[in-house]
Amino acid sequence: MKAQAGRGQRTQGVQDALEKAGLKVVYQEIDDATNANASAGVPVFTGIMSAHPEIKMVITDHGNLTGTIQTFLQAAGKSPVISLPPASISPAMPLPRFKAAGCNW
């Protein structure tokens, strides 16, 4: 979401803070297909997770992606022990459902 004026400030702020703390950030801009239909992002997510198996935290900055995170994790063969602090809680995936899915945030 960094490409969106105004809205991208939150994304950039999170990235800056993580990098300042010494963490490596793998950033992926949301493409138009995924923005329109979150499930279209499954191949992108699985590709990123395959290319970077060291990833320990996933932050989504889009309500529809937040609501689809369990699908992304399952498709990538990852358990929800990856930390998932939601930058944007979606009605499709409120905080109690994160906990019910076994997410540790």
N, C-alpha and C positions, 0 to 999 in steps of 0.2 A: 504494500500500500504506500510505499515511500514515493511512488510516482505521482500520487494524488496530492495536490497542494492542500495544505491545512491538515487533512487527515493523515498524511504521511509523517507529520511531526511526531506523533506518538510512536510510530514504528521506529523512526530514526532515534528518538530519545531512548527507547529500550535498547536498541543496538549499541548506541554510544555508551550507555551505562554498563552493559555486559562487557564490552570491549575494555572499558576503563577498569573493570574488575579483573581483567586478564583472561577473559573467556574468548574462545574463537567462535565467531558467529558465521553460520552458513545461511545467507539470506536468499530467499526466492520470491521474486515479485509474482503476484497473482496474475495469471494470464486472463484474457477476456473469456475464454471458454469456462475456466474454473470460477471466475467471478459470476458468470451466469448460472452455472450448475456445479456445485461444489464437488460432486462425484467425478467430474471430469478431471479433477486434480489428483486422483488416485495414482495414475502412472507417474506423474511428476513427483509426488511424495515418495513413492516406492523407489524411484530412481535416485532421489537425494539420499534417502536412508541407505541404499545399497552403496552409493559412492562415498558415504561418510558414516560407516558403522560405529564410529566413536560418539555419535550424537547422543547426548544424555537429557536434553530438554528440547521441547517443541513449544513454540509460542505462536499462536495464530492471532491475526489481527483483523479478523473478518468473521462476523457472526455465523454465516453459513459454513465456513470451514471449521469453526469451533464445534458446531453441531455434527460434523461429519468425522471428527477426529478418531473415533473408535473404528470406523471403516478404514481410515488411512492406516492406522496402526495394525489392524488385522491383515490388510493387504500387504503390508511391509514385513509381516511376520514378527512384529514387535509386541511385547506385552505392555500393558499400561503402567509399567514401573518407571517409564520415562516421565520425568516431571513435566506436567502440563499446566503451567500457570496461565489461566485464560486472560488475555488482554481484552477480550470482548466476549462477555457471556451472551449466549443466544437463547431465545425461548426454546429452541430445539434441544439445547444441551445446558440446562441450568446446573448450578454447582452441585446439587445433590446427585445428579446423574453422573457427574465426573467421579464422585466418590463411589457410587454404586458400580461404575465400570472398573474400579480398582485403581484409579488414578491417584497419585500421592500428593495432590495439591489440595 
